[in-house]
């Protein structure tokens, strides 16, 4: 049996290995960049596949399966398992923006870019736009969404910072999601404050591309796990930890993170995954169309929008009308309000039940003490990260299973696995809520009441997945 000390030493050596092989990592990143560009560009100039096309004989279908069947679902899974190693070691966008920054103009980061709401806004806009242009189905839409993000990352890298990942820290559409999920990772780079103040050895200065304050770094939320800082000053070490440590003892949350968890991942994303399967969407659209026709208003029924605004592929009889786009926005927005709103109400009621006096001081990202009742809500919202992350994975993996089914792979086992994963994630979130409530009161009944209120707020979220996977 491996001793605890031996295990920790092995983990620390893994961090040193990454530090010592940065050149090989950069070479690997460029290989990934070229594969990524090929999967974006080549399908975009090819004819759309017919119904007989397969992942084995059509590059467009292969790229679709690579991006939406494998790449994004399992990148999402990798974050709570390994931290943001995807960002630091594999992400083509991160490698490109850092390369552009190395050769760019090196301007100071503008104040508007530091706004804390960008993770929520960027995720929401990208998710909604992807649905309007059918990003899971068409290569031009993939090029617009993913390729557009990559071009923006390179422009930002060229303009701001020097050899940094300014885009990744402030504007990347999935930065906020990865930030949340990385809090569950069983590894982090631990900083020994005493060793930093009195280093046993000195090393040359290092480049922390995601702009972290290494001396005061806590947790894994923003760390890209690239290994460059391993053993720096003898004070930074890749270390194992409890997957619950950061959420319970470090992360305090803020308004934008709460919005991303409950209204973004648990609300808006659910609507984005469900609308195409929902009979409610069809009913709303038919009612709206009837209302328009009876009033001789026909322009919303036209399907003449360009493909980069609304899905428009008449060659395969797939084009959205302006009414389609409006109802998609209505459906997704409604899901964000209903599902996310219920989750937020559960958190708010739980916070009201718990005493204020025993709550520890809650600080925002700048270290300022947060006051008012919502500070407790933001802390409790951190406990919903497992459930929120599982929901996004379930939605993305639905595309994986659809593509596998198209290839003749039986998927009768899928629902059992889906609901097992969802149940485990919900149980973990409720365990978090129990522990977070315990920071504010030792009274079991109060803690149980708070957990039950949060659970009640999650009922619409759970019911949405039952509708998607069973009823519809």
N, C-alpha and C positions, 0 to 999 in steps of 0.2 A: 504494500500500500504506500502511495506517495505521501510524504509528510506535508504539512501546511507550508513549512519553510521552503521545502524543495519545490513545491508547486509555485509559490510566489517568486522564487528565483528563476524558474523556467519562464514565467510570464514576463519578468523583467528582461530576460535575455531576448525574448521575442521582440520587445520594444527596441532593444539595442540592435537587433538584426535589421529591423526596418531602417534605423538610423544609418547603419553601415552600408546599406544597399540602395541608397537614393538614386544612383545613376541607373541601376537596373529597373527601379520602379518607374523612372521617367521614360525609359525605353518602352516598357510595357504600356504606359499611358498613351504613348504615341501610336502604338499598334491599335489600341482601343479606339483612339481618335479616327484612324483611317477606316476601321471597320464601321464605326458609327456614321461617318460621312458617306460611306458607300451605301449603307442601309437607308440613309435619308435620300440620297441623290438619285441613285439608279432606279428605284421603283417609281420615282416621280416623273421620269421621262419614258417609262414603259407604258404600253396600253393597259387599261384596267383588266384584271383577270376575269375569265368567265366562270361559270358555275362548276366546271370540271377541274379548275385549277387546284393544286394541292401544294402543301408546304414542301413536297419533294420535287415538284416540277415547275414552280413559279417563284421567282425571286420576290415579287410583291407580297405574296402570302407568307413567304419565309420571313421577310422583314416585319410584317405585321405580327407574326408569332414571336419573333425575337423581341420586339419592343413591348408588346402588350400581353403576350403569353408568358414570357420568361423574365425579361429585363426588369420592368417596373414592379410587378408583384413581388419578385424575390429580392430586389433591392430594398423594398420596404421591409421584408422579413429580416434582412441582414442587419438593419440598424439596431433593433433591440438585442440582437445576438452579439454583434461585434462593434457597436458604436458606429460612428460615422466614418468607418474605414472605406466605405464606398467613395465618399467625398475626397478623402485624402489620397487614396491609392488607385482608384479606377475611373472616376468620373471624367469623361472627355471634356465636358463644359468647364470643369474646374481647371483641368490642365491647360485648356486653351485660353481662359481668361488670365491665368497666371503668366503664361507665355507672352500674351499681348501686353500685360502690365510690365513685364521685364524689358520690353522694347518700346514702351509707350512714352507718353508725355509726363507722367508722374505728378499730376495735379493733386492738390489736397482734396480730400473727400468732402463734397458739399454738405451743408447742413440738412437739406431736404432729403438726402439719401439716408440719413441716420434716423429718420422717422420710424418709430416702433411699429407702425401699422402695416408696413410693407409685406411682411410674411403672410398676414391674413388677406390683404388686398390682392397680392400677386397670386396666391393659391386660388382665391375665389374667381378672379378674372380668367385665369388659365383654365380652370375646370369648366366654367360656363362656356367659354369660347370653344373649347374642345368639343363640347356637346353640339354646339350650333353648326360646326363644320364637319362633324362625324369623324373625329380624329382616330377612332379605333378601326375605322373601315377603309380610309382612303389615303394614299401616299402623299398627295398634295397637302392634305390637312396635317399630316404628320410633319411634313417639311415646314409648314407655316408655324405650327405650335412648337415643336422641338427645335427645328432649325432656326426659327425666329428668336427663340430664347438663347440659342448658342451665339448667333450674331450679336445680340444685345450684350451677352456676357463678354464677348471679345471687344466690343466698342467701349464698354465700361472699364474693362481691364486696360485698354490702351490709353484711356483718358485719365484714370485715377489710380493713385498708389504707385508703388515701385516694387515690382516682383511680389505683388499681393493678390489676394482673391477678394477684392472689394465686392464684386457681383455676388459671390457666394455668401458673404456675411450679411449683406443688406437686401438684395433684390431677387435672388433665386426663388422661383415659385415654390420649390419644395423645401427651402431652408427651414421654414417654420415647422413643417411636419417632421423633418429629420431631427431638428432641435428637440422636439417633444419626445420622439421615440428613443433617441439616444440616452435619455434619462433612465431608461430601463436596462441599459447595457450592463453586463456583469464585469466590465473592465473600465478603467479610466487611468489617465496619467496623474498620479498623486504627487503633490508638491509638498516637500518637507521644508517648512518655513525656516527652521533652525539651520538646516544645511544650506539653504539659499543665503542666509545672512552671513554664515561662516563657511564658505565652500571648501570642501576637502581638496578639490581640484578645480581648475578653471579651464574653460573651453572657449574656443572662438565663438563670436556672436552667431546666432542662428536666425534663420528667416522663418517666422511663424506666419505662413501665408494667410490664414484666416483672421489675423490681427487680434490674437488673444493676449491678454495681460498675463503672461506666464507666471509671474511671481505670485499672483493672487488667484490663479485658476482653480476653480472648484467644479467638480462634476465633469460630465462628458457631453453636455448638451451642444456646445459650440466647437468642441475639439474635433478636428478632422482625422485624428488617429494616424497621422502620417509617419510618426516616429522621429521626426527631425530633432525634437527636443529631448529625446530619451537620455537620461543621465546627465543632462545639462547642469553644470555646477555641482554635480553629485546630489541634486535635489529633486529631480523629476524622474519618476519611475512608473512604467506601465504596471498596474497592480489590479488584482481581482477585488471585487467588492460585492456586496449584496445588491441584486437588481432593484431592491426597494429603497436603497440608501439615499439616492439623490432626490427622489420625489418626497420622501418623508422628512429628510434632514437638511436638504440644501435648497431645492427649488421652491420658490415662493409664488411664482406666477405673476401675471399682471392682466390688465383688461384685454389686451390684444391676444395673449395666449389663451385666455378663457374663450374669447370669441372664436379663435381658430379651432379649439377643441369642440365646443358645443354647437356653434353655428356653422363652422366650416366642415370639420371631419365628420361630425355626427348629424349634421343637418343638410347643408348644401351638397356634400358628396353623396349622401343617400339619395337625394332627389336626382342628381346627375346619373346615378346608376339605375334608378327605378323608372324614370319617365318612359323609356322606350318599351317597357314591358307592361305598363299600367293601362288597364281599361279606363281608368279615370281620365287619363290624358286624352284618350280618344273621345270620351263623352264631353269633356270641356271643349275640345276643338270643334266637335260637331255642333254643340250648342252655340258657340261663338260664330261659326260659319252660317248657321241658320239665321241668327240675329242680323248678321251683316247683309245677307242676301235679301231678307225681307225689307231692308232699308236701302236696297240698291247700292250698296257699298261693296265694290268688287276688287279694288286694288290690293287689299290684304291677302286675297286668295291667289294672287299671281306668284309664280315661282321663278321670278326673273332676277333674283339676287345673285351676284357673282359667288363662286365657290369659296372665296376667302371670307365671305360674310355669313352666308348660309349654305348648307350642303346643296350643290347643284351639279348633278351628273346625269343629264337626260339620257345619255347613251345606255345607262343601265336602269333607267326609270326610277331614279332616286334624286328627287329635288324637294327642298323645303320651300314652302310658301312663307310670306311674311307672317301669316297667322301661325304657322308651325313654330317659327322662331319665337313669337310672342308667348305662345302657350308653353313652350319649353322653359322660357324664363319664368313664367308664372308658376309652373310646377316646381321648378328647382327652388325658387324663392319661397314658395309655400312650404316645401319640405324643411327648408332652413328655419323658418319661423315656427312651424308646428313641432318638429322633432327636436330641433335645437332649443326652442323656447321651453319645451317641457323639461329637457335636461337642465337648463339654467334655473328654472323654477324649483326643481328638486334640490339643486345646490343651494339656492337662496334660502329655502325653507329650512334645510339642514343647518345652515349657518346661523339662522335665527334661533334655532333650538339650542345651539351650543353656547356656552358662556363666553363672554368677551374677555373678562378679566384674566382668564387663564391662558388666553391665546398668546403665543410668542410674537415678538415684533416681526413684522413682515416688511421686507424691503424690495424695491423695484430693481431693475437692471443697473441703475446708476448708484444704488446704495442708499437712496433716500427712503426714510421710513414712510410706509403707506398707512394712512389712517382711514377710518370709516369701516362700515360693515362689509363692503365689497372686498376688502383685503382678505377676509376669511373665505369668501366665495372663491376668489382666485386660487387660494391654497387648496381648497377642496377640489377644484376643477382639475388640478394636476392628477388626482387619483383616477380620473376617467381616461387617461392616456391609453391604457391597454385596450379598453373597449373601443375607443375611437380608432385606434390603429388597426384593430382586427376588422372593423367595419370597412375601412378602405381596402384592406387586403382582400376581403370577401368580394367586394365589388370588382376589383381588378382581376381577381382570379376567375370571375365569371367569364371574362373574355378568354382566359386560358382554356377553360373547360369547353366553351363553345368551339374554339379552334380544334381542340382534341376530338370533340364529337364529330366535327366535319371530316376529320381524318379517319373516322371509323372506330375510335377508341371508346369503349363503353364507359359511361360515367354514372352508372346507377348508384355507386358508392358515395357520390359527391355530397348529397345533403346530410348524410350522417357525419361526415368529416366537417362540413361547414358548421353545423349546429354544435358539434363538440368544441370546435375552436371558439365559436361565439360564447358558449357557456363558460369555457375556461377564462376567456378574456373578461367577461362580466364578473366572474367570481374574483378574479384578481383585482379588478377595479373596486369591488365592494370591500375586499380586504384592505385595500389602500384607504378607503373612506373610514373604515374602522380604526386604523392606525392614526390617520390624520385627526379624527375626532378625539382620539386618546391624547393627543397633544394639548387639547383644550379642557378635557374633563376626565376624571377617573371613573365617573358614574356609568356603569354598564347600560342602564336603561336609556340614558341620554345618548350614549354612543349608538346603541341599537336603533333608537328613534331616528337619529341623523342618517344612519345607513339605509333604513327603510324609506326615508323620504327621497334620498338620492336614487334608490332602486325604483321607486314609483315614477320618478322623472325619466327613467330609461325605458319605460314600457313602450312608448311610441317608436323608439329606436329599434327595440326588439321586434315589435309587430311589423315594422317596415320590412325586415329581412324575412319574416314568415310569409308576408305577401309576395315578396320577390321570388323566393325559392320554392314555395309550396302552392300558394293560391293562384298566382299568375303564370 
